[in-house]
Amino acid sequence: MSRYLSALLPFLVVCSAYAQDEGASNIPPAETVSVVWVVVFGVIFVGMIVGFFVYLWWNERKRKSGE
């Protein structure tokens, strides 16, 4: 296992070098999105994480009260 982990860092360095070598100067700039959509994504993402933990808490509370 440690053999694979020790080989991971050099592999990632080589991959990074190849990614930077592919003519980054010829790539057109990426299209941007409105900040509103980034905020909407953030609210939904954080809301789903909070909802998941509330669901876990609710089920744990229900299980403890049933004992």
PDB file of N, CA, C and O in Angstrom:
ATOM      1  N   MET A   1       0.819  -1.190   0.000  1.00  0.00           N
ATOM      2  CA  MET A   1       0.000   0.000   0.000  1.00  0.00           C
ATOM      3  C   MET A   1       0.870   1.264   0.000  1.00  0.00           C
ATOM      4  O   MET A   1       0.610   2.203  -0.752  1.00  0.00           O
ATOM      5  N   SER A   2       1.907   1.278   0.853  1.00  0.00           N
ATOM      6  CA  SER A   2       2.766   2.461   0.910  1.00  0.00           C
ATOM      7  C   SER A   2       3.548   2.635  -0.392  1.00  0.00           C
ATOM      8  O   SER A   2       3.934   3.748  -0.750  1.00  0.00           O
ATOM      9  N   ARG A   3       3.776   1.532  -1.088  1.00  0.00           N
ATOM     10  CA  ARG A   3       4.472   1.613  -2.374  1.00  0.00           C
ATOM     11  C   ARG A   3       3.634   2.393  -3.388  1.00  0.00           C
ATOM     12  O   ARG A   3       4.161   3.197  -4.156  1.00  0.00           O
ATOM     13  N   TYR A   4       2.323   2.145  -3.377  1.00  0.00           N
ATOM     14  CA  TYR A   4       1.438   2.866  -4.294  1.00  0.00           C
ATOM     15  C   TYR A   4       1.339   4.339  -3.909  1.00  0.00           C
ATOM     16  O   TYR A   4       1.332   5.215  -4.773  1.00  0.00           O
ATOM     17  N   LEU A   5       1.265   4.603  -2.620  1.00  0.00           N
ATOM     18  CA  LEU A   5       1.169   5.991  -2.181  1.00  0.00           C
ATOM     19  C   LEU A   5       2.445   6.768  -2.486  1.00  0.00           C
ATOM     20  O   LEU A   5       2.383   7.947  -2.834  1.00  0.00           O
ATOM     21  N   SER A   6       3.600   6.118  -2.358  1.00  0.00           N
ATOM     22  CA  SER A   6       4.851   6.814  -2.654  1.00  0.00           C
ATOM     23  C   SER A   6       5.005   7.071  -4.154  1.00  0.00           C
ATOM     24  O   SER A   6       5.725   7.991  -4.543  1.00  0.00           O
ATOM     25  N   ALA A   7       4.358   6.292  -4.989  1.00  0.00           N
ATOM     26  CA  ALA A   7       4.426   6.502  -6.435  1.00  0.00           C
ATOM     27  C   ALA A   7       3.404   7.526  -6.911  1.00  0.00           C
ATOM     28  O   ALA A   7       3.471   7.984  -8.052  1.00  0.00           O
ATOM     29  N   LEU A   8       2.466   7.888  -6.053  1.00  0.00           N
ATOM     30  CA  LEU A   8       1.397   8.800  -6.455  1.00  0.00           C
ATOM     31  C   LEU A   8       1.916  10.219  -6.709  1.00  0.00           C
ATOM     32  O   LEU A   8       1.536  10.843  -7.700  1.00  0.00           O
ATOM     33  N   LEU A   9       2.767  10.728  -5.839  1.00  0.00           N
ATOM     34  CA  LEU A   9       3.257  12.096  -5.994  1.00  0.00           C
ATOM     35  C   LEU A   9       4.050  12.298  -7.289  1.00  0.00           C
ATOM     36  O   LEU A   9       3.771  13.256  -8.010  1.00  0.00           O
ATOM     37  N   PRO A  10       5.019  11.447  -7.618  1.00  0.00           N
ATOM     38  CA  PRO A  10       5.709  11.636  -8.910  1.00  0.00           C
ATOM     39  C   PRO A  10       4.767  11.512 -10.110  1.00  0.00           C
ATOM     40  O   PRO A  10       4.932  12.216 -11.107  1.00  0.00           O
ATOM     41  N   PHE A  11       3.792  10.628 -10.014  1.00  0.00           N
ATOM     42  CA  PHE A  11       2.822  10.483 -11.100  1.00  0.00           C
ATOM     43  C   PHE A  11       2.035  11.773 -11.296  1.00  0.00           C
ATOM     44  O   PHE A  11       1.830  12.206 -12.430  1.00  0.00           O
ATOM     45  N   LEU A  12       1.593  12.389 -10.206  1.00  0.00           N
ATOM     46  CA  LEU A  12       0.839  13.636 -10.311  1.00  0.00           C
ATOM     47  C   LEU A  12       1.708  14.777 -10.838  1.00  0.00           C
ATOM     48  O   LEU A  12       1.221  15.635 -11.574  1.00  0.00           O
ATOM     49  N   VAL A  13       2.970  14.792 -10.473  1.00  0.00           N
ATOM     50  CA  VAL A  13       3.880  15.829 -10.980  1.00  0.00           C
ATOM     51  C   VAL A  13       4.057  15.684 -12.486  1.00  0.00           C
ATOM     52  O   VAL A  13       4.043  16.679 -13.211  1.00  0.00           O
ATOM     53  N   VAL A  14       4.222  14.454 -12.960  1.00  0.00           N
ATOM     54  CA  VAL A  14       4.370  14.214 -14.396  1.00  0.00           C
ATOM     55  C   VAL A  14       3.093  14.598 -15.132  1.00  0.00           C
ATOM     56  O   VAL A  14       3.152  15.208 -16.199  1.00  0.00           O
ATOM     57  N   CYS A  15       1.945  14.247 -14.574  1.00  0.00           N
ATOM     58  CA  CYS A  15       0.669  14.612 -15.208  1.00  0.00           C
ATOM     59  C   CYS A  15       0.511  16.124 -15.282  1.00  0.00           C
ATOM     60  O   CYS A  15       0.021  16.651 -16.281  1.00  0.00           O
ATOM     61  N   SER A  16       0.919  16.814 -14.243  1.00  0.00           N
ATOM     62  CA  SER A  16       0.842  18.268 -14.238  1.00  0.00           C
ATOM     63  C   SER A  16       1.736  18.861 -15.319  1.00  0.00           C
ATOM     64  O   SER A  16       1.352  19.820 -15.987  1.00  0.00           O
ATOM     65  N   ALA A  17       2.917  18.299 -15.491  1.00  0.00           N
ATOM     66  CA  ALA A  17       3.831  18.800 -16.521  1.00  0.00           C
ATOM     67  C   ALA A  17       3.246  18.594 -17.912  1.00  0.00           C
ATOM     68  O   ALA A  17       3.359  19.477 -18.762  1.00  0.00           O
ATOM     69  N   TYR A  18       2.629  17.454 -18.156  1.00  0.00           N
ATOM     70  CA  TYR A  18       2.003  17.208 -19.454  1.00  0.00           C
ATOM     71  C   TYR A  18       0.805  18.128 -19.677  1.00  0.00           C
ATOM     72  O   TYR A  18       0.574  18.583 -20.798  1.00  0.00           O
ATOM     73  N   ALA A  19       0.057  18.400 -18.639  1.00  0.00           N
ATOM     74  CA  ALA A  19      -1.111  19.269 -18.778  1.00  0.00           C
ATOM     75  C   ALA A  19      -0.686  20.688 -19.126  1.00  0.00           C
ATOM     76  O   ALA A  19      -1.361  21.358 -19.908  1.00  0.00           O
ATOM     77  N   GLN A  20       0.407  21.152 -18.566  1.00  0.00           N
ATOM     78  CA  GLN A  20       0.881  22.500 -18.842  1.00  0.00           C
ATOM     79  C   GLN A  20       1.575  22.598 -20.192  1.00  0.00           C
ATOM     80  O   GLN A  20       1.721  23.695 -20.731  1.00  0.00           O
ATOM     81  N   ASP A  21       1.993  21.495 -20.734  1.00  0.00           N
ATOM     82  CA  ASP A  21       2.752  21.479 -21.977  1.00  0.00           C
ATOM     83  C   ASP A  21       1.862  21.502 -23.219  1.00  0.00           C
ATOM     84  O   ASP A  21       2.371  21.690 -24.323  1.00  0.00           O
ATOM     85  N   GLU A  22       0.588  21.322 -23.077  1.00  0.00           N
ATOM     86  CA  GLU A  22      -0.306  21.134 -24.216  1.00  0.00           C
ATOM     87  C   GLU A  22      -0.725  22.435 -24.896  1.00  0.00           C
ATOM     88  O   GLU A  22      -1.843  22.516 -25.404  1.00  0.00           O
ATOM     89  N   GLY A  23       0.103  23.420 -24.923  1.00  0.00           N
ATOM     90  CA  GLY A  23      -0.199  24.642 -25.660  1.00  0.00           C
ATOM     91  C   GLY A  23      -1.288  25.468 -25.015  1.00  0.00           C
ATOM     92  O   GLY A  23      -2.299  25.771 -25.649  1.00  0.00           O
ATOM     93  N   ALA A  24      -1.097  25.827 -23.785  1.00  0.00           N
ATOM     94  CA  ALA A  24      -2.113  26.580 -23.056  1.00  0.00           C
ATOM     95  C   ALA A  24      -2.327  27.967 -23.650  1.00  0.00           C
ATOM     96  O   ALA A  24      -3.365  28.587 -23.418  1.00  0.00           O
ATOM     97  N   SER A  25      -1.360  28.455 -24.408  1.00  0.00           N
ATOM     98  CA  SER A  25      -1.508  29.793 -24.983  1.00  0.00           C
ATOM     99  C   SER A  25      -2.524  29.811 -26.122  1.00  0.00           C
ATOM    100  O   SER A  25      -3.040  30.876 -26.461  1.00  0.00           O
ATOM    101  N   ASN A  26      -2.822  28.662 -26.717  1.00  0.00           N
ATOM    102  CA  ASN A  26      -3.758  28.609 -27.835  1.00  0.00           C
ATOM    103  C   ASN A  26      -5.200  28.379 -27.398  1.00  0.00           C
ATOM    104  O   ASN A  26      -6.107  28.389 -28.230  1.00  0.00           O
ATOM    105  N   ILE A  27      -5.417  28.173 -26.118  1.00  0.00           N
ATOM    106  CA  ILE A  27      -6.764  27.877 -25.629  1.00  0.00           C
ATOM    107  C   ILE A  27      -7.520  29.187 -25.425  1.00  0.00           C
ATOM    108  O   ILE A  27      -7.015  30.090 -24.758  1.00  0.00           O
ATOM    109  N   PRO A  28      -8.723  29.304 -25.989  1.00  0.00           N
ATOM    110  CA  PRO A  28      -9.503  30.524 -25.778  1.00  0.00           C
ATOM    111  C   PRO A  28      -9.993  30.599 -24.334  1.00  0.00           C
ATOM    112  O   PRO A  28     -10.088  29.571 -23.664  1.00  0.00           O
ATOM    113  N   PRO A  29     -10.300  31.783 -23.851  1.00  0.00           N
ATOM    114  CA  PRO A  29     -10.783  31.906 -22.472  1.00  0.00           C
ATOM    115  C   PRO A  29     -12.121  31.188 -22.292  1.00  0.00           C
ATOM    116  O   PRO A  29     -12.939  31.134 -23.210  1.00  0.00           O
ATOM    117  N   ALA A  30     -12.323  30.652 -21.121  1.00  0.00           N
ATOM    118  CA  ALA A  30     -13.556  29.922 -20.835  1.00  0.00           C
ATOM    119  C   ALA A  30     -14.719  30.894 -20.698  1.00  0.00           C
ATOM    120  O   ALA A  30     -14.550  32.044 -20.291  1.00  0.00           O
ATOM    121  N   GLU A  31     -15.892  30.407 -21.043  1.00  0.00           N
ATOM    122  CA  GLU A  31     -17.083  31.227 -20.870  1.00  0.00           C
ATOM    123  C   GLU A  31     -17.376  31.365 -19.384  1.00  0.00           C
ATOM    124  O   GLU A  31     -17.166  30.433 -18.608  1.00  0.00           O
ATOM    125  N   THR A  32     -17.855  32.521 -19.005  1.00  0.00           N
ATOM    126  CA  THR A  32     -18.165  32.749 -17.602  1.00  0.00           C
ATOM    127  C   THR A  32     -19.670  32.714 -17.404  1.00  0.00           C
ATOM    128  O   THR A  32     -20.444  32.865 -18.349  1.00  0.00           O
ATOM    129  N   VAL A  33     -20.062  32.515 -16.165  1.00  0.00           N
ATOM    130  CA  VAL A  33     -21.477  32.523 -15.821  1.00  0.00           C
ATOM    131  C   VAL A  33     -21.731  33.675 -14.870  1.00  0.00           C
ATOM    132  O   VAL A  33     -20.807  34.244 -14.288  1.00  0.00           O
ATOM    133  N   SER A  34     -22.987  33.999 -14.727  1.00  0.00           N
ATOM    134  CA  SER A  34     -23.367  35.063 -13.816  1.00  0.00           C
ATOM    135  C   SER A  34     -23.123  34.623 -12.373  1.00  0.00           C
ATOM    136  O   SER A  34     -23.231  33.441 -12.046  1.00  0.00           O
ATOM    137  N   VAL A  35     -22.798  35.574 -11.531  1.00  0.00           N
ATOM    138  CA  VAL A  35     -22.559  35.284 -10.116  1.00  0.00           C
ATOM    139  C   VAL A  35     -23.831  34.765  -9.462  1.00  0.00           C
ATOM    140  O   VAL A  35     -23.766  34.034  -8.474  1.00  0.00           O
ATOM    141  N   VAL A  36     -24.973  35.132  -9.997  1.00  0.00           N
ATOM    142  CA  VAL A  36     -26.247  34.669  -9.440  1.00  0.00           C
ATOM    143  C   VAL A  36     -26.308  33.149  -9.466  1.00  0.00           C
ATOM    144  O   VAL A  36     -26.757  32.536  -8.498  1.00  0.00           O
ATOM    145  N   TRP A  37     -25.868  32.535 -10.549  1.00  0.00           N
ATOM    146  CA  TRP A  37     -25.936  31.076 -10.651  1.00  0.00           C
ATOM    147  C   TRP A  37     -24.935  30.402  -9.722  1.00  0.00           C
ATOM    148  O   TRP A  37     -25.187  29.306  -9.222  1.00  0.00           O
ATOM    149  N   VAL A  38     -23.812  31.050  -9.494  1.00  0.00           N
ATOM    150  CA  VAL A  38     -22.845  30.509  -8.538  1.00  0.00           C
ATOM    151  C   VAL A  38     -23.431  30.546  -7.132  1.00  0.00           C
ATOM    152  O   VAL A  38     -23.269  29.597  -6.366  1.00  0.00           O
ATOM    153  N   VAL A  39     -24.106  31.631  -6.791  1.00  0.00           N
ATOM    154  CA  VAL A  39     -24.746  31.746  -5.478  1.00  0.00           C
ATOM    155  C   VAL A  39     -25.876  30.739  -5.349  1.00  0.00           C
ATOM    156  O   VAL A  39     -26.030  30.123  -4.295  1.00  0.00           O
ATOM    157  N   VAL A  40     -26.673  30.557  -6.402  1.00  0.00           N
ATOM    158  CA  VAL A  40     -27.755  29.569  -6.367  1.00  0.00           C
ATOM    159  C   VAL A  40     -27.181  28.174  -6.147  1.00  0.00           C
ATOM    160  O   VAL A  40     -27.706  27.411  -5.336  1.00  0.00           O
ATOM    161  N   PHE A  41     -26.121  27.838  -6.852  1.00  0.00           N
ATOM    162  CA  PHE A  41     -25.486  26.540  -6.654  1.00  0.00           C
ATOM    163  C   PHE A  41     -24.991  26.393  -5.218  1.00  0.00           C
ATOM    164  O   PHE A  41     -25.199  25.354  -4.593  1.00  0.00           O
ATOM    165  N   GLY A  42     -24.340  27.424  -4.698  1.00  0.00           N
ATOM    166  CA  GLY A  42     -23.824  27.367  -3.326  1.00  0.00           C
ATOM    167  C   GLY A  42     -24.919  27.179  -2.304  1.00  0.00           C
ATOM    168  O   GLY A  42     -24.769  26.393  -1.369  1.00  0.00           O
ATOM    169  N   VAL A  43     -26.021  27.893  -2.471  1.00  0.00           N
ATOM    170  CA  VAL A  43     -27.141  27.764  -1.529  1.00  0.00           C
ATOM    171  C   VAL A  43     -27.736  26.366  -1.590  1.00  0.00           C
ATOM    172  O   VAL A  43     -28.009  25.766  -0.550  1.00  0.00           O
ATOM    173  N   ILE A  44     -27.939  25.842  -2.786  1.00  0.00           N
ATOM    174  CA  ILE A  44     -28.495  24.491  -2.915  1.00  0.00           C
ATOM    175  C   ILE A  44     -27.525  23.460  -2.359  1.00  0.00           C
ATOM    176  O   ILE A  44     -27.945  22.534  -1.666  1.00  0.00           O
ATOM    177  N   PHE A  45     -26.245  23.603  -2.648  1.00  0.00           N
ATOM    178  CA  PHE A  45     -25.237  22.650  -2.177  1.00  0.00           C
ATOM    179  C   PHE A  45     -25.173  22.626  -0.653  1.00  0.00           C
ATOM    180  O   PHE A  45     -25.242  21.561  -0.041  1.00  0.00           O
ATOM    181  N   VAL A  46     -25.040  23.797  -0.048  1.00  0.00           N
ATOM    182  CA  VAL A  46     -24.971  23.873   1.414  1.00  0.00           C
ATOM    183  C   VAL A  46     -26.295  23.442   2.026  1.00  0.00           C
ATOM    184  O   VAL A  46     -26.307  22.781   3.065  1.00  0.00           O
ATOM    185  N   GLY A  47     -27.411  23.805   1.400  1.00  0.00           N
ATOM    186  CA  GLY A  47     -28.720  23.399   1.909  1.00  0.00           C
ATOM    187  C   GLY A  47     -28.895  21.896   1.918  1.00  0.00           C
ATOM    188  O   GLY A  47     -29.474  21.347   2.855  1.00  0.00           O
ATOM    189  N   MET A  48     -28.406  21.225   0.895  1.00  0.00           N
ATOM    190  CA  MET A  48     -28.538  19.766   0.868  1.00  0.00           C
ATOM    191  C   MET A  48     -27.644  19.111   1.912  1.00  0.00           C
ATOM    192  O   MET A  48     -28.023  18.098   2.499  1.00  0.00           O
ATOM    193  N   ILE A  49     -26.465  19.675   2.152  1.00  0.00           N
ATOM    194  CA  ILE A  49     -25.596  19.134   3.196  1.00  0.00           C
ATOM    195  C   ILE A  49     -26.236  19.327   4.565  1.00  0.00           C
ATOM    196  O   ILE A  49     -26.258  18.400   5.375  1.00  0.00           O
ATOM    197  N   VAL A  50     -26.751  20.507   4.827  1.00  0.00           N
ATOM    198  CA  VAL A  50     -27.420  20.770   6.107  1.00  0.00           C
ATOM    199  C   VAL A  50     -28.648  19.882   6.244  1.00  0.00           C
ATOM    200  O   VAL A  50     -28.897  19.338   7.320  1.00  0.00           O
ATOM    201  N   GLY A  51     -29.417  19.728   5.174  1.00  0.00           N
ATOM    202  CA  GLY A  51     -30.593  18.861   5.212  1.00  0.00           C
ATOM    203  C   GLY A  51     -30.238  17.422   5.517  1.00  0.00           C
ATOM    204  O   GLY A  51     -30.971  16.745   6.238  1.00  0.00           O
ATOM    205  N   PHE A  52     -29.128  16.942   4.982  1.00  0.00           N
ATOM    206  CA  PHE A  52     -28.697  15.571   5.256  1.00  0.00           C
ATOM    207  C   PHE A  52     -28.373  15.390   6.727  1.00  0.00           C
ATOM    208  O   PHE A  52     -28.772  14.392   7.328  1.00  0.00           O
ATOM    209  N   PHE A  53     -27.649  16.347   7.324  1.00  0.00           N
ATOM    210  CA  PHE A  53     -27.310  16.222   8.739  1.00  0.00           C
ATOM    211  C   PHE A  53     -28.532  16.410   9.636  1.00  0.00           C
ATOM    212  O   PHE A  53     -28.612  15.788  10.695  1.00  0.00           O
ATOM    213  N   VAL A  54     -29.469  17.240   9.242  1.00  0.00           N
ATOM    214  CA  VAL A  54     -30.722  17.358   9.999  1.00  0.00           C
ATOM    215  C   VAL A  54     -31.487  16.048   9.933  1.00  0.00           C
ATOM    216  O   VAL A  54     -32.055  15.616  10.936  1.00  0.00           O
ATOM    217  N   TYR A  55     -31.512  15.414   8.781  1.00  0.00           N
ATOM    218  CA  TYR A  55     -32.168  14.111   8.633  1.00  0.00           C
ATOM    219  C   TYR A  55     -31.516  13.071   9.533  1.00  0.00           C
ATOM    220  O   TYR A  55     -32.216  12.298  10.188  1.00  0.00           O
ATOM    221  N   LEU A  56     -30.183  13.040   9.575  1.00  0.00           N
ATOM    222  CA  LEU A  56     -29.486  12.105  10.462  1.00  0.00           C
ATOM    223  C   LEU A  56     -29.800  12.394  11.924  1.00  0.00           C
ATOM    224  O   LEU A  56     -30.050  11.472  12.700  1.00  0.00           O
ATOM    225  N   TRP A  57     -29.787  13.663  12.302  1.00  0.00           N
ATOM    226  CA  TRP A  57     -30.084  14.045  13.680  1.00  0.00           C
ATOM    227  C   TRP A  57     -31.513  13.664  14.046  1.00  0.00           C
ATOM    228  O   TRP A  57     -31.766  13.162  15.141  1.00  0.00           O
ATOM    229  N   TRP A  58     -32.439  13.901  13.136  1.00  0.00           N
ATOM    230  CA  TRP A  58     -33.850  13.595  13.388  1.00  0.00           C
ATOM    231  C   TRP A  58     -34.041  12.092  13.593  1.00  0.00           C
ATOM    232  O   TRP A  58     -34.743  11.683  14.518  1.00  0.00           O
ATOM    233  N   ASN A  59     -33.434  11.278  12.757  1.00  0.00           N
ATOM    234  CA  ASN A  59     -33.558   9.826  12.905  1.00  0.00           C
ATOM    235  C   ASN A  59     -32.882   9.331  14.175  1.00  0.00           C
ATOM    236  O   ASN A  59     -33.388   8.410  14.817  1.00  0.00           O
ATOM    237  N   GLU A  60     -31.760   9.915  14.550  1.00  0.00           N
ATOM    238  CA  GLU A  60     -31.082   9.516  15.787  1.00  0.00           C
ATOM    239  C   GLU A  60     -31.935   9.879  16.999  1.00  0.00           C
ATOM    240  O   GLU A  60     -32.030   9.102  17.949  1.00  0.00           O
ATOM    241  N   ARG A  61     -32.546  11.041  16.967  1.00  0.00           N
ATOM    242  CA  ARG A  61     -33.416  11.458  18.074  1.00  0.00           C
ATOM    243  C   ARG A  61     -34.631  10.552  18.176  1.00  0.00           C
ATOM    244  O   ARG A  61     -35.060  10.197  19.273  1.00  0.00           O
ATOM    245  N   LYS A  62     -35.183  10.179  17.025  1.00  0.00           N
ATOM    246  CA  LYS A  62     -36.348   9.299  17.006  1.00  0.00           C
ATOM    247  C   LYS A  62     -35.980   7.908  17.531  1.00  0.00           C
ATOM    248  O   LYS A  62     -36.763   7.281  18.244  1.00  0.00           O
ATOM    249  N   ARG A  63     -34.790   7.433  17.175  1.00  0.00           N
ATOM    250  CA  ARG A  63     -34.348   6.118  17.620  1.00  0.00           C
ATOM    251  C   ARG A  63     -34.101   6.105  19.127  1.00  0.00           C
ATOM    252  O   ARG A  63     -34.425   5.124  19.796  1.00  0.00           O
ATOM    253  N   LYS A  64     -33.530   7.182  19.667  1.00  0.00           N
ATOM    254  CA  LYS A  64     -33.261   7.244  21.105  1.00  0.00           C
ATOM    255  C   LYS A  64     -34.550   7.350  21.913  1.00  0.00           C
ATOM    256  O   LYS A  64     -34.641   6.783  23.002  1.00  0.00           O
ATOM    257  N   SER A  65     -35.540   8.061  21.400  1.00  0.00           N
ATOM    258  CA  SER A  65     -36.795   8.200  22.148  1.00  0.00           C
ATOM    259  C   SER A  65     -37.592   6.901  22.128  1.00  0.00           C
ATOM    260  O   SER A  65     -38.426   6.686  23.008  1.00  0.00           O
ATOM    261  N   GLY A  66     -37.362   6.042  21.159  1.00  0.00           N
ATOM    262  CA  GLY A  66     -38.073   4.767  21.068  1.00  0.00           C
ATOM    263  C   GLY A  66     -37.497   3.695  21.969  1.00  0.00           C
ATOM    264  O   GLY A  66     -38.136   2.664  22.184  1.00  0.00           O
ATOM    265  N   GLU A  67     -36.307   3.914  22.502  1.00  0.00           N
ATOM    266  CA  GLU A  67     -35.673   2.891  23.346  1.00  0.00           C
ATOM    267  C   GLU A  67     -36.247   2.846  24.719  1.00  0.00           C
ATOM    268  O   GLU A  67     -35.817   2.038  25.542  1.00  0.00           O
TER     269      GLU A  67
END
